[in-house]
Amino acid sequence: MGIVVHLASFSGYLIPFGSILGPLIVWLMKRDELPFVDSCGRNCLNFKISIAIYAMISVVLMLVGIGFILLGIIAIVDIVFTIIAAMKASEGESYKYPMSINFIKARS
């Protein structure tokens, strides 16, 4: 199920806000049953929310011209790190995404 959390974020390329809604739905359904899914879901959602913020900043920077390049880089980073996270989840490891802001903290 940890793999499903990460791969659900690719729905964002088909559905608006799907990159956040896909993992959110899986995480909310399984976080109480499986601690590994809780960890994967928090990490994935934090990264996807961070990527959305970076993309919004890039859209604003399109007025200057550099935003087009940054948006392309952000898309590549998103795809690569999501694939790495899914591969780590298949090995049973929880992947901490780089460049991720911790919006959703671990429950204590």
N, CA, C and O atoms as a GROMACS GRO file, in nm:
protein
  432
    1MET      N    1   0.082  -0.121   0.000
    1MET     CA    2   0.000   0.000   0.000
    1MET      C    3   0.086   0.127   0.000
    1MET      O    4   0.043   0.232  -0.046
    2GLY      N    5   0.209   0.116   0.052
    2GLY     CA    6   0.298   0.232   0.049
    2GLY      C    7   0.330   0.274  -0.094
    2GLY      O    8   0.343   0.393  -0.124
    3ILE      N    9   0.344   0.174  -0.181
    3ILE     CA   10   0.370   0.203  -0.322
    3ILE      C   11   0.251   0.276  -0.383
    3ILE      O   12   0.268   0.370  -0.461
    4VAL      N   13   0.131   0.232  -0.348
    4VAL     CA   14   0.009   0.292  -0.403
    4VAL      C   15   0.000   0.439  -0.363
    4VAL      O   16  -0.044   0.522  -0.443
    5VAL      N   17   0.040   0.472  -0.242
    5VAL     CA   18   0.037   0.612  -0.198
    5VAL      C   19   0.122   0.698  -0.290
    5VAL      O   20   0.078   0.804  -0.336
    6HIS      N   21   0.244   0.653  -0.317
    6HIS     CA   22   0.334   0.732  -0.401
    6HIS      C   23   0.285   0.738  -0.546
    6HIS      O   24   0.285   0.844  -0.608
    7LEU      N   25   0.244   0.624  -0.599
    7LEU     CA   26   0.203   0.620  -0.740
    7LEU      C   27   0.068   0.690  -0.764
    7LEU      O   28   0.040   0.732  -0.875
    8ALA      N   29  -0.013   0.701  -0.660
    8ALA     CA   30  -0.141   0.773  -0.673
    8ALA      C   31  -0.119   0.920  -0.707
    8ALA      O   32  -0.208   0.986  -0.760
    9SER      N   33  -0.002   0.971  -0.675
    9SER     CA   34   0.026   1.112  -0.702
    9SER      C   35   0.038   1.140  -0.852
    9SER      O   36   0.026   1.255  -0.894
   10PHE      N   37   0.062   1.037  -0.933
   10PHE     CA   38   0.068   1.058  -1.078
   10PHE      C   39  -0.068   1.092  -1.137
   10PHE      O   40  -0.077   1.133  -1.252
   11SER      N   41  -0.175   1.074  -1.060
   11SER     CA   42  -0.307   1.111  -1.109
   11SER      C   43  -0.316   1.262  -1.131
   11SER      O   44  -0.407   1.310  -1.199
   12GLY      N   45  -0.224   1.337  -1.074
   12GLY     CA   46  -0.221   1.481  -1.092
   12GLY      C   47  -0.193   1.523  -1.235
   12GLY      O   48  -0.221   1.636  -1.273
   13TYR      N   49  -0.137   1.432  -1.314
   13TYR     CA   50  -0.113   1.463  -1.454
   13TYR      C   51  -0.239   1.444  -1.539
   13TYR      O   52  -0.241   1.479  -1.657
   14LEU      N   53  -0.344   1.387  -1.478
   14LEU     CA   54  -0.471   1.367  -1.547
   14LEU      C   55  -0.585   1.447  -1.486
   14LEU      O   56  -0.675   1.493  -1.557
   15ILE      N   57  -0.581   1.464  -1.354
   15ILE     CA   58  -0.689   1.528  -1.280
   15ILE      C   59  -0.633   1.649  -1.206
   15ILE      O   60  -0.528   1.638  -1.141
   16PRO      N   61  -0.698   1.764  -1.213
   16PRO     CA   62  -0.650   1.880  -1.136
   16PRO      C   63  -0.643   1.847  -0.986
   16PRO      O   64  -0.738   1.791  -0.931
   17PHE      N   65  -0.535   1.880  -0.924
   17PHE     CA   66  -0.507   1.856  -0.782
   17PHE      C   67  -0.501   1.707  -0.749
   17PHE      O   68  -0.502   1.670  -0.632
   18GLY      N   69  -0.495   1.622  -0.850
   18GLY     CA   70  -0.487   1.478  -0.827
   18GLY      C   71  -0.358   1.434  -0.761
   18GLY      O   72  -0.354   1.332  -0.694
   19SER      N   73  -0.252   1.512  -0.780
   19SER     CA   74  -0.125   1.475  -0.717
   19SER      C   75  -0.132   1.487  -0.565
   19SER      O   76  -0.053   1.424  -0.495
   20ILE      N   77  -0.224   1.565  -0.515
   20ILE     CA   78  -0.245   1.576  -0.371
   20ILE      C   79  -0.363   1.488  -0.328
   20ILE      O   80  -0.357   1.421  -0.225
   21LEU      N   81  -0.470   1.490  -0.406
   21LEU     CA   82  -0.590   1.415  -0.369
   21LEU      C   83  -0.570   1.263  -0.373
   21LEU      O   84  -0.622   1.192  -0.287
   22GLY      N   85  -0.496   1.213  -0.472
   22GLY     CA   86  -0.473   1.068  -0.483
   22GLY      C   87  -0.406   1.011  -0.359
   22GLY      O   88  -0.462   0.921  -0.296
   23PRO      N   89  -0.287   1.061  -0.323
   23PRO     CA   90  -0.222   1.011  -0.201
   23PRO      C   91  -0.303   1.039  -0.074
   23PRO      O   92  -0.302   0.959   0.019
   24LEU      N   93  -0.373   1.152  -0.072
   24LEU     CA   94  -0.452   1.187   0.046
   24LEU      C   95  -0.562   1.084   0.071
   24LEU      O   96  -0.585   1.044   0.185
   25ILE      N   97  -0.630   1.043  -0.033
   25ILE     CA   98  -0.738   0.945  -0.019
   25ILE      C   99  -0.684   0.812   0.032
   25ILE      O  100  -0.739   0.753   0.126
   26VAL      N  101  -0.575   0.763  -0.029
   26VAL     CA  102  -0.516   0.636   0.014
   26VAL      C  103  -0.466   0.646   0.158
   26VAL      O  104  -0.487   0.556   0.239
   27TRP      N  105  -0.400   0.758   0.188
   27TRP     CA  106  -0.344   0.777   0.323
   27TRP      C  107  -0.454   0.781   0.428
   27TRP      O  108  -0.442   0.718   0.532
   28LEU      N  109  -0.562   0.855   0.402
   28LEU     CA  110  -0.671   0.865   0.499
   28LEU      C  111  -0.741   0.731   0.521
   28LEU      O  112  -0.788   0.703   0.631
   29MET      N  113  -0.748   0.648   0.416
   29MET     CA  114  -0.814   0.518   0.429
   29MET      C  115  -0.731   0.417   0.507
   29MET      O  116  -0.787   0.334   0.579
   30LYS      N  117  -0.598   0.423   0.495
   30LYS     CA  118  -0.514   0.315   0.549
   30LYS      C  119  -0.418   0.357   0.660
   30LYS      O  120  -0.346   0.272   0.713
   31ARG      N  121  -0.412   0.485   0.696
   31ARG     CA  122  -0.311   0.530   0.791
   31ARG      C  123  -0.326   0.471   0.930
   31ARG      O  124  -0.227   0.451   1.000
   32ASP      N  125  -0.449   0.442   0.973
   32ASP     CA  126  -0.470   0.387   1.106
   32ASP      C  127  -0.440   0.237   1.111
   32ASP      O  128  -0.405   0.184   1.216
   33GLU      N  129  -0.454   0.170   0.997
   33GLU     CA  130  -0.432   0.026   0.992
   33GLU      C  131  -0.284  -0.010   0.975
   33GLU      O  132  -0.236  -0.106   1.035
   34LEU      N  133  -0.213   0.068   0.894
   34LEU     CA  134  -0.075   0.034   0.858
   34LEU      C  135   0.018   0.154   0.888
   34LEU      O  136   0.008   0.257   0.822
   35PRO      N  137   0.107   0.140   0.986
   35PRO     CA  138   0.199   0.250   1.018
   35PRO      C  139   0.290   0.288   0.901
   35PRO      O  140   0.328   0.404   0.887
   36PHE      N  141   0.325   0.190   0.817
   36PHE     CA  142   0.410   0.219   0.702
   36PHE      C  143   0.338   0.311   0.603
   36PHE      O  144   0.399   0.401   0.547
   37VAL      N  145   0.210   0.288   0.582
   37VAL     CA  146   0.132   0.374   0.493
   37VAL      C  147   0.119   0.514   0.554
   37VAL      O  148   0.118   0.612   0.480
   38ASP      N  149   0.109   0.522   0.684
   38ASP     CA  150   0.103   0.652   0.751
   38ASP      C  151   0.230   0.732   0.722
   38ASP      O  152   0.224   0.850   0.688
   39SER      N  153   0.344   0.667   0.736
   39SER     CA  154   0.472   0.733   0.711
   39SER      C  155   0.486   0.773   0.564
   39SER      O  156   0.524   0.886   0.534
   40CYS      N  157   0.456   0.680   0.474
   40CYS     CA  158   0.464   0.709   0.330
   40CYS      C  159   0.368   0.821   0.291
   40CYS      O  160   0.404   0.909   0.212
   41GLY      N  161   0.248   0.818   0.344
   41GLY     CA  162   0.148   0.919   0.312
   41GLY      C  163   0.189   1.058   0.356
   41GLY      O  164   0.175   1.155   0.282
   42ARG      N  165   0.240   1.067   0.480
   42ARG     CA  166   0.284   1.198   0.530
   42ARG      C  167   0.398   1.252   0.444
   42ARG      O  168   0.396   1.369   0.405
   43ASN      N  169   0.496   1.168   0.415
   43ASN     CA  170   0.610   1.212   0.334
   43ASN      C  171   0.566   1.254   0.194
   43ASN      O  172   0.611   1.356   0.142
   44CYS      N  173   0.480   1.174   0.133
   44CYS     CA  174   0.434   1.203  -0.002
   44CYS      C  175   0.351   1.332  -0.007
   44CYS      O  176   0.372   1.416  -0.094
   45LEU      N  177   0.259   1.347   0.086
   45LEU     CA  178   0.176   1.468   0.087
   45LEU      C  179   0.257   1.593   0.115
   45LEU      O  180   0.233   1.697   0.053
   46ASN      N  181   0.352   1.585   0.206
   46ASN     CA  182   0.438   1.700   0.231
   46ASN      C  183   0.513   1.741   0.105
   46ASN      O  184   0.525   1.859   0.074
   47PHE      N  185   0.564   1.641   0.032
   47PHE     CA  186   0.638   1.670  -0.091
   47PHE      C  187   0.546   1.728  -0.198
   47PHE      O  188   0.583   1.825  -0.265
   48LYS      N  189   0.429   1.671  -0.215
   48LYS     CA  190   0.339   1.717  -0.321
   48LYS      C  191   0.286   1.858  -0.293
   48LYS      O  192   0.269   1.937  -0.386
   49ILE      N  193   0.261   1.888  -0.166
   49ILE     CA  194   0.219   2.025  -0.131
   49ILE      C  195   0.334   2.122  -0.156
   49ILE      O  196   0.313   2.232  -0.206
   50SER      N  197   0.456   2.080  -0.122
   50SER     CA  198   0.574   2.164  -0.147
   50SER      C  199   0.592   2.188  -0.297
   50SER      O  200   0.619   2.300  -0.339
   51ILE      N  201   0.577   2.082  -0.376
   51ILE     CA  202   0.591   2.095  -0.522
   51ILE      C  203   0.484   2.191  -0.577
   51ILE      O  204   0.513   2.270  -0.666
   52ALA      N  205   0.362   2.183  -0.525
   52ALA     CA  206   0.256   2.274  -0.570
   52ALA      C  207   0.294   2.420  -0.540
   52ALA      O  208   0.269   2.508  -0.621
   53ILE      N  209   0.351   2.443  -0.424
   53ILE     CA  210   0.395   2.579  -0.389
   53ILE      C  211   0.507   2.625  -0.481
   53ILE      O  212   0.505   2.738  -0.529
   54TYR      N  213   0.605   2.536  -0.507
   54TYR     CA  214   0.714   2.571  -0.598
   54TYR      C  215   0.661   2.599  -0.738
   54TYR      O  216   0.711   2.689  -0.806
   55ALA      N  217   0.560   2.524  -0.782
   55ALA     CA  218   0.502   2.546  -0.914
   55ALA      C  219   0.431   2.681  -0.921
   55ALA      O  220   0.439   2.751  -1.022
   56MET      N  221   0.360   2.717  -0.814
   56MET     CA  222   0.292   2.848  -0.812
   56MET      C  223   0.394   2.962  -0.819
   56MET      O  224   0.371   3.061  -0.887
   57ILE      N  225   0.504   2.946  -0.748
   57ILE     CA  226   0.610   3.048  -0.754
   57ILE      C  227   0.667   3.056  -0.895
   57ILE      O  228   0.695   3.165  -0.945
   58SER      N  229   0.684   2.940  -0.960
   58SER     CA  230   0.735   2.939  -1.098
   58SER      C  231   0.640   3.007  -1.194
   58SER      O  232   0.684   3.074  -1.287
   59VAL      N  233   0.510   2.989  -1.173
   59VAL     CA  234   0.411   3.055  -1.260
   59VAL      C  235   0.424   3.206  -1.248
   59VAL      O  236   0.415   3.278  -1.348
   60VAL      N  237   0.443   3.254  -1.127
   60VAL     CA  238   0.462   3.399  -1.108
   60VAL      C  239   0.592   3.444  -1.176
   60VAL      O  240   0.597   3.552  -1.235
   61LEU      N  241   0.695   3.361  -1.167
   61LEU     CA  242   0.823   3.396  -1.227
   61LEU      C  243   0.822   3.386  -1.380
   61LEU      O  244   0.920   3.424  -1.445
   62MET      N  245   0.714   3.335  -1.436
   62MET     CA  246   0.703   3.332  -1.582
   62MET      C  247   0.697   3.473  -1.639
   62MET      O  248   0.730   3.495  -1.756
   63LEU      N  249   0.655   3.568  -1.557
   63LEU     CA  250   0.653   3.708  -1.602
   63LEU      C  251   0.794   3.758  -1.631
   63LEU      O  252   0.814   3.845  -1.716
   64VAL      N  253   0.891   3.702  -1.562
   64VAL     CA  254   1.030   3.741  -1.582
   64VAL      C  255   1.095   3.651  -1.687
   64VAL      O  256   1.196   3.689  -1.747
   65GLY      N  257   1.040   3.536  -1.710
   65GLY     CA  258   1.094   3.445  -1.811
   65GLY      C  259   1.157   3.320  -1.755
   65GLY      O  260   1.156   3.216  -1.821
   66ILE      N  261   1.210   3.326  -1.634
   66ILE     CA  262   1.278   3.212  -1.575
   66ILE      C  263   1.180   3.105  -1.527
   66ILE      O  264   1.219   2.989  -1.507
   67GLY      N  265   1.056   3.142  -1.508
   67GLY     CA  266   0.955   3.049  -1.458
   67GLY      C  267   0.931   2.931  -1.550
   67GLY      O  268   0.898   2.822  -1.503
   68PHE      N  269   0.947   2.950  -1.681
   68PHE     CA  270   0.927   2.841  -1.776
   68PHE      C  271   1.030   2.730  -1.752
   68PHE      O  272   0.996   2.611  -1.752
   69ILE      N  273   1.152   2.770  -1.733
   69ILE     CA  274   1.260   2.673  -1.707
   69ILE      C  275   1.239   2.605  -1.572
   69ILE      O  276   1.250   2.483  -1.560
   70LEU      N  277   1.207   2.685  -1.472
   70LEU     CA  278   1.186   2.629  -1.338
   70LEU      C  279   1.070   2.530  -1.335
   70LEU      O  280   1.078   2.428  -1.266
   71LEU      N  281   0.964   2.560  -1.407
   71LEU     CA  282   0.848   2.470  -1.410
   71LEU      C  283   0.885   2.335  -1.472
   71LEU      O  284   0.840   2.230  -1.425
   72GLY      N  285   0.966   2.337  -1.575
   72GLY     CA  286   1.014   2.214  -1.636
   72GLY      C  287   1.101   2.133  -1.541
   72GLY      O  288   1.088   2.011  -1.532
   73ILE      N  289   1.188   2.202  -1.470
   73ILE     CA  290   1.275   2.136  -1.372
   73ILE      C  291   1.192   2.076  -1.260
   73ILE      O  292   1.218   1.965  -1.215
   74ILE      N  293   1.092   2.150  -1.214
   74ILE     CA  294   1.006   2.101  -1.106
   74ILE      C  295   0.932   1.975  -1.150
   74ILE      O  296   0.919   1.881  -1.072
   75ALA      N  297   0.883   1.972  -1.273
   75ALA     CA  298   0.812   1.853  -1.324
   75ALA      C  299   0.905   1.732  -1.327
   75ALA      O  300   0.865   1.622  -1.288
   76ILE      N  301   1.027   1.751  -1.372
   76ILE     CA  302   1.124   1.640  -1.378
   76ILE      C  303   1.158   1.592  -1.238
   76ILE      O  304   1.161   1.471  -1.213
   77VAL      N  305   1.183   1.685  -1.146
   77VAL     CA  306   1.214   1.650  -1.007
   77VAL      C  307   1.098   1.573  -0.945
   77VAL      O  308   1.119   1.475  -0.873
   78ASP      N  309   0.976   1.617  -0.971
   78ASP     CA  310   0.857   1.551  -0.918
   78ASP      C  311   0.851   1.406  -0.964
   78ASP      O  312   0.831   1.315  -0.884
   79ILE      N  313   0.867   1.384  -1.092
   79ILE     CA  314   0.858   1.249  -1.148
   79ILE      C  315   0.970   1.160  -1.095
   79ILE      O  316   0.944   1.047  -1.053
   80VAL      N  317   1.092   1.210  -1.097
   80VAL     CA  318   1.207   1.129  -1.054
   80VAL      C  319   1.196   1.091  -0.907
   80VAL      O  320   1.213   0.975  -0.872
   81PHE      N  321   1.170   1.188  -0.820
   81PHE     CA  322   1.164   1.158  -0.677
   81PHE      C  323   1.044   1.070  -0.641
   81PHE      O  324   1.052   0.991  -0.548
   82THR      N  325   0.934   1.082  -0.714
   82THR     CA  326   0.819   0.996  -0.688
   82THR      C  327   0.850   0.852  -0.726
   82THR      O  328   0.812   0.759  -0.656
   83ILE      N  329   0.920   0.833  -0.838
   83ILE     CA  330   0.959   0.697  -0.878
   83ILE      C  331   1.057   0.638  -0.777
   83ILE      O  332   1.045   0.521  -0.740
   84ILE      N  333   1.153   0.718  -0.731
   84ILE     CA  334   1.247   0.670  -0.629
   84ILE      C  335   1.173   0.631  -0.502
   84ILE      O  336   1.203   0.528  -0.442
   85ALA      N  337   1.077   0.713  -0.461
   85ALA     CA  338   1.000   0.684  -0.339
   85ALA      C  339   0.920   0.556  -0.353
   85ALA      O  340   0.912   0.477  -0.259
   86ALA      N  341   0.861   0.533  -0.471
   86ALA     CA  342   0.784   0.410  -0.494
   86ALA      C  343   0.876   0.288  -0.491
   86ALA      O  344   0.838   0.182  -0.440
   87MET      N  345   0.995   0.302  -0.545
   87MET     CA  346   1.091   0.190  -0.542
   87MET      C  347   1.136   0.161  -0.400
   87MET      O  348   1.148   0.045  -0.361
   88LYS      N  349   1.160   0.265  -0.322
   88LYS     CA  350   1.198   0.245  -0.181
   88LYS      C  351   1.083   0.181  -0.104
   88LYS      O  352   1.107   0.095  -0.018
   89ALA      N  353   0.960   0.221  -0.132
   89ALA     CA  354   0.844   0.164  -0.064
   89ALA      C  355   0.829   0.015  -0.099
   89ALA      O  356   0.786  -0.064  -0.015
   90SER      N  357   0.865  -0.022  -0.221
   90SER     CA  358   0.857  -0.163  -0.259
   90SER      C  359   0.959  -0.247  -0.182
   90SER      O  360   0.943  -0.368  -0.167
   91GLU      N  361   1.064  -0.182  -0.133
   91GLU     CA  362   1.166  -0.249  -0.051
   91GLU      C  363   1.133  -0.240   0.097
   91GLU      O  364   1.208  -0.292   0.180
   92GLY      N  365   1.022  -0.175   0.131
   92GLY     CA  366   0.981  -0.163   0.270
   92GLY      C  367   1.044  -0.047   0.344
   92GLY      O  368   1.038  -0.042   0.467
   93GLU      N  369   1.104   0.046   0.271
   93GLU     CA  370   1.168   0.163   0.332
   93GLU      C  371   1.079   0.286   0.313
   93GLU      O  372   1.018   0.304   0.208
   94SER      N  373   1.074   0.368   0.415
   94SER     CA  374   1.002   0.495   0.404
   94SER      C  375   1.098   0.600   0.350
   94SER      O  376   1.205   0.622   0.409
   95TYR      N  377   1.063   0.664   0.241
   95TYR     CA  378   1.150   0.759   0.173
   95TYR      C  379   1.117   0.901   0.216
   95TYR      O  380   1.002   0.944   0.208
   96LYS      N  381   1.219   0.973   0.261
   96LYS     CA  382   1.204   1.115   0.297
   96LYS      C  383   1.245   1.198   0.175
   96LYS      O  384   1.362   1.202   0.138
   97TYR      N  385   1.147   1.262   0.114
   97TYR     CA  386   1.172   1.341  -0.006
   97TYR      C  387   1.262   1.461   0.026
   97TYR      O  388   1.244   1.526   0.129
   98PRO      N  389   1.357   1.490  -0.063
   98PRO     CA  390   1.434   1.615  -0.045
   98PRO      C  391   1.347   1.735  -0.087
   98PRO      O  392   1.249   1.718  -0.159
   99MET      N  393   1.382   1.852  -0.042
   99MET     CA  394   1.312   1.977  -0.075
   99MET      C  395   1.169   1.978  -0.026
   99MET      O  396   1.086   2.053  -0.078
  100SER      N  397   1.138   1.898   0.073
  100SER     CA  398   1.002   1.886   0.122
  100SER      C  399   0.984   1.967   0.250
  100SER      O  400   1.067   1.960   0.341
  101ILE      N  401   0.877   2.043   0.256
  101ILE     CA  402   0.844   2.120   0.376
  101ILE      C  403   0.749   2.034   0.460
  101ILE      O  404   0.653   1.978   0.406
  102ASN      N  405   0.774   2.023   0.589
  102ASN     CA  406   0.689   1.939   0.676
  102ASN      C  407   0.563   2.013   0.718
  102ASN      O  408   0.563   2.086   0.817
  103PHE      N  409   0.458   1.994   0.642
  103PHE     CA  410   0.328   2.049   0.676
  103PHE      C  411   0.252   1.954   0.768
  103PHE      O  412   0.188   1.997   0.863
  104ILE      N  413   0.259   1.825   0.738
  104ILE     CA  414   0.190   1.722   0.814
  104ILE      C  415   0.291   1.653   0.903
  104ILE      O  416   0.377   1.579   0.855
  105LYS      N  417   0.280   1.676   1.031
  105LYS     CA  418   0.375   1.620   1.128
  105LYS      C  419   0.329   1.482   1.171
  105LYS      O  420   0.212   1.446   1.157
  106ALA      N  421   0.423   1.405   1.225
  106ALA     CA  422   0.391   1.272   1.278
  106ALA      C  423   0.306   1.286   1.404
  106ALA      O  424   0.325   1.377   1.485
  107ARG      N  425   0.213   1.194   1.417
  107ARG     CA  426   0.128   1.195   1.537
  107ARG      C  427   0.209   1.145   1.654
  107ARG      O  428   0.290   1.054   1.640
  108SER      N  429   0.186   1.204   1.770
  108SER     CA  430   0.259   1.159   1.889
  108SER      C  431   0.170   1.091   1.988
  108SER      O  432   0.216   1.047   2.094
   0.00000   0.00000   0.00000
